[in-house]
Amino acid sequence: MPHVISPSEQCGPPLSCASAAYDGRPGTIAAARDFAAGFLAETQAAGGAAVTAQTVGVVRLVVSELVTNALKHAPGPCWLDLDITGDTLRITAWDTGSALPAVLPHDAGRVGQHGLEIVVALCRRLEIEQQAVGKRIRAYVAL
């Protein structure tokens, strides 16, 4: 399903970065969640950051929300980059959509559109940047 790009040598040991590209076929969101969980498991097994089950759950949810938004609001493929620096995992979702998403204020009565609200609540920081083609969204999760 995803085209997984091997970790580059510049990541250095232990495994600290990985990338995958997705074409939006059915199962993409689940594949992206599994990719992120697998990355964390491999990193920990290689002697990298210790990761709790709760953190894996948070990462899976954040990845799910970011990839869902990319598939829902952008034509074309999306890419997912994961990299660890110190005690932080940076999750970067790239897509081809030109519209920047807005983090809506909390509204318990609103049906839907809570994805980025959830991401903001779970992450240390969220960055949304326009690119020459599309956009890049970065979420920083404490490990």
C-alpha positions as CSV (number, residue, x, y, z in Angstrom):
1,M,0.0,0.0,0.0
2,P,2.4,2.8,1.0
3,H,5.7,3.3,-0.8
4,V,8.0,3.3,2.2
5,I,11.2,5.2,1.7
6,S,14.1,3.6,3.6
7,P,15.6,5.7,6.4
8,S,18.5,7.7,5.1
9,E,22.0,7.4,6.4
10,Q,21.8,11.0,7.6
11,C,19.4,9.8,10.3
12,G,22.1,7.9,12.0
13,P,21.8,5.1,14.4
14,P,19.5,4.3,16.1
15,L,16.8,4.6,13.5
16,S,15.4,8.1,13.9
17,C,13.6,9.0,10.7
18,A,11.5,7.4,8.0
19,S,9.1,8.4,5.3
20,A,6.2,6.9,3.4
21,A,4.1,8.1,0.4
22,Y,0.5,7.3,0.0
23,D,-1.8,7.4,-3.0
24,G,-5.1,7.5,-1.1
25,R,-6.3,4.0,-1.9
26,P,-8.7,2.4,0.7
27,G,-6.7,1.4,3.7
28,T,-4.3,4.3,3.5
29,I,-5.2,5.8,6.9
30,A,-4.7,2.4,8.7
31,A,-1.5,1.8,6.8
32,A,-0.2,5.2,7.9
33,R,-1.1,4.5,11.6
34,D,0.7,1.1,11.3
35,F,3.7,2.7,9.7
36,A,4.1,5.2,12.6
37,A,3.6,2.5,15.2
38,G,6.1,0.2,13.5
39,F,8.6,3.1,13.2
40,L,8.4,3.7,17.0
41,A,8.7,-0.1,17.7
42,E,11.8,-0.3,15.5
43,T,13.3,2.8,17.0
44,Q,12.9,1.5,20.5
45,A,14.2,-2.0,19.5
46,A,17.3,-0.3,18.0
47,G,18.1,1.4,21.3
48,G,16.4,4.6,20.6
49,A,13.8,6.5,22.6
50,A,11.7,4.5,25.1
51,V,8.0,4.7,24.0
52,T,5.0,3.9,26.1
53,A,1.9,2.2,24.8
54,Q,0.0,5.5,25.6
55,T,2.5,7.5,23.4
56,V,2.0,5.0,20.5
57,G,-1.7,5.5,20.8
58,V,-1.3,9.3,20.7
59,V,1.0,9.0,17.6
60,R,-1.5,6.7,15.9
61,L,-4.3,9.1,16.5
62,V,-2.3,12.2,15.4
63,V,-1.2,10.4,12.2
64,S,-4.7,9.3,11.5
65,E,-6.1,12.8,11.8
66,L,-3.3,14.4,9.6
67,V,-3.6,11.7,6.9
68,T,-7.4,11.8,6.9
69,N,-7.3,15.6,6.4
70,A,-4.8,15.2,3.6
71,L,-6.9,12.6,1.8
72,K,-10.1,14.5,2.3
73,H,-9.0,18.0,1.4
74,A,-6.2,17.6,-1.2
75,P,-6.1,16.1,-4.7
76,G,-3.2,13.7,-5.3
77,P,-0.8,11.9,-3.1
78,C,0.3,12.6,0.5
79,W,3.6,12.0,2.2
80,L,4.4,11.2,5.8
81,D,7.8,11.9,7.4
82,L,8.6,10.8,11.0
83,D,11.7,11.9,12.8
84,I,12.9,11.9,16.4
85,T,15.1,14.5,18.0
86,G,15.8,14.0,21.7
87,D,12.4,13.3,23.4
88,T,10.2,14.6,20.5
89,L,8.7,12.9,17.5
90,R,8.0,15.3,14.6
91,I,5.2,14.0,12.4
92,T,5.1,15.9,9.0
93,A,2.2,15.4,6.6
94,W,2.6,16.9,3.1
95,D,-0.2,17.1,0.6
96,T,-1.0,18.9,-2.7
97,G,-4.0,20.9,-1.4
98,S,-3.5,24.7,-1.5
99,A,-6.1,25.6,1.2
100,L,-4.6,25.8,4.7
101,P,-6.7,24.2,7.5
102,A,-7.9,26.2,10.4
103,V,-7.8,25.0,14.0
104,L,-11.4,25.7,15.1
105,P,-12.1,26.7,18.7
106,H,-13.6,24.1,20.9
107,D,-17.3,23.7,20.3
108,A,-18.9,20.6,22.0
109,G,-22.0,21.1,19.9
110,R,-20.2,21.0,16.5
111,V,-20.5,17.8,14.6
112,G,-17.2,16.9,12.9
113,Q,-14.2,19.1,12.2
114,H,-12.5,18.3,15.5
115,G,-9.4,16.7,13.9
116,L,-6.9,19.5,14.3
117,E,-8.4,20.4,17.7
118,I,-7.5,16.9,18.8
119,V,-4.0,17.2,17.3
120,V,-3.4,20.5,19.1
121,A,-4.6,19.0,22.4
122,L,-2.2,16.0,22.1
123,C,0.9,17.7,20.7
124,R,3.6,20.0,22.0
125,R,3.2,22.2,18.9
126,L,1.5,22.3,15.5
127,E,2.9,24.2,12.5
128,I,0.9,24.7,9.2
129,E,2.9,26.0,6.3
130,Q,2.0,26.8,2.7
131,Q,4.4,25.3,0.2
132,A,5.1,26.0,-3.5
133,V,2.8,23.1,-4.2
134,G,0.4,22.2,-1.4
135,K,1.1,22.4,2.3
136,R,3.1,20.9,5.1
137,I,1.7,20.3,8.6
138,R,4.0,19.4,11.4
139,A,2.9,18.0,14.8
140,Y,5.4,17.5,17.6
141,V,4.7,14.7,20.1
142,A,6.5,14.2,23.4
143,L,8.0,10.7,23.7
